[in-house]
């Protein structure tokens, strides 16, 4: 990790200043597989706390979160857990694709990022942000930056005085091949500044 920190610090003085002022970010790791992808879908456009509460309710209601339990869950079950009708359809589509072997999470560690993206993008309601979060948190891919994430975008605007996606892309390109650690650093700054951690 120290090499990554030194590399990013030499490439980007703003990241260096964040790491000095706020310390190192916590690199979070989530389990691979279906349940984690469900959790990521629940996190779309809501707070982390809200999504976690919803996920726990589903676990308690269904006993466990598997393709079978999600497929067999009624609309009432999921609504009781706080899942919107739209996200219920996303979870059901994910379950269907896993059960029909269109998506096999167990093969992901042996596939390229492009192959994984091509599979996950077929899930209803899943876009780049959800895929990038799975790659970062579950597969620990080292060179991912979720530019669609609101905290990342707002922090880049604040720190780098940039506005467009193209400008943000250029800034993040400077972090290659360690864009994941840089992204965690940006999140770390965002949360610390807002005293959420």
LINVENZI-V533477 format. One record per residue. N is the residue number from 1. OMEGA is omega in degrees with one decimal (none if undefined). Layout:
# LINVENZI-V533477
N | OMEGA
N | OMEGA
This chain:
# LINVENZI-V533477
1 | -177.2
2 | 177.9
3 | 179.6
4 | 179.1
5 | -179.3
6 | -179.8
7 | -178.7
8 | 178.2
9 | 179.2
10 | -178.2
11 | -171.3
12 | -178.2
13 | 178.9
14 | 176.2
15 | 178.9
16 | 179.8
17 | 178.2
18 | -177.4
19 | 177.8
20 | -174.5
21 | -171.4
22 | -179.5
23 | -175.7
24 | 176.9
25 | 173.0
26 | 179.0
27 | -175.1
28 | 177.9
29 | 174.8
30 | 176.2
31 | 174.3
32 | 169.6
33 | -171.1
34 | -175.5
35 | 179.2
36 | 177.4
37 | 174.3
38 | -179.6
39 | -180.0
40 | 176.9
41 | 178.9
42 | -178.1
43 | -178.6
44 | 171.4
45 | 172.9
46 | 179.8
47 | 177.2
48 | -177.6
49 | 179.5
50 | 179.8
51 | 179.2
52 | 179.4
53 | 178.8
54 | 179.5
55 | 179.7
56 | 177.4
57 | 178.0
58 | 177.5
59 | -178.5
60 | -177.9
61 | -174.4
62 | -176.9
63 | 173.8
64 | -178.6
65 | 179.0
66 | 176.3
67 | -178.4
68 | -177.4
69 | 178.1
70 | 179.6
71 | -177.1
72 | -179.9
73 | 177.9
74 | 175.1
75 | 178.9
76 | 178.3
77 | -175.3
78 | 177.4
79 | 177.2
80 | -178.5
81 | 177.9
82 | -179.5
83 | 178.2
84 | 178.0
85 | -179.6
86 | -179.1
87 | 174.1
88 | 179.3
89 | 177.4
90 | 179.9
91 | 179.9
92 | 179.5
93 | 175.8
94 | 179.8
95 | -179.6
96 | -178.2
97 | 177.0
98 | -178.0
99 | 178.4
100 | 177.6
101 | 172.7
102 | 176.3
103 | 179.8
104 | -176.5
105 | -178.0
106 | -179.8
107 | -172.9
108 | -179.8
109 | -177.4
110 | -178.0
111 | 177.2
112 | 176.6
113 | -179.4
114 | 179.1
115 | 178.8
116 | 177.9
117 | -177.9
118 | 178.0
119 | -173.7
120 | -177.6
121 | 179.2
122 | -179.8
123 | 178.2
124 | 176.6
125 | -178.9
126 | 178.2
127 | -174.8
128 | -177.4
129 | -178.4
130 | 179.8
131 | -177.9
132 | 176.3
133 | 177.6
134 | 179.4
135 | -177.3
136 | -170.5
137 | -174.2
138 | -177.9
139 | 178.1
140 | 176.2
141 | -169.7
142 | -169.5
143 | -178.5
144 | 171.4
145 | -179.1
146 | -175.8
147 | 174.6
148 | -178.9
149 | -173.5
150 | 179.6
151 | 177.4
152 | -178.5
153 | -177.3
154 | -178.9
155 | 176.6
156 | 177.1
157 | -178.1
158 | -171.5
159 | -172.7
160 | 179.0
161 | 178.5
162 | -176.1
163 | -172.7
164 | 176.2
165 | -178.6
166 | 177.7
167 | 179.0
168 | 177.7
169 | 179.7
170 | 178.5
171 | -177.4
172 | 176.9
173 | 179.3
174 | -178.4
175 | -178.9
176 | 2.5
177 | -176.1
178 | -176.3
179 | 178.3
180 | 179.2
181 | 177.2
182 | 178.7
183 | 176.5
184 | 178.1
185 | 178.2
186 | 176.6
187 | -179.5
188 | 177.3
189 | -178.4
190 | -178.3
191 | 179.7
192 | -179.5
193 | 179.9
194 | 175.8
195 | 177.2
196 | 174.2
197 | none
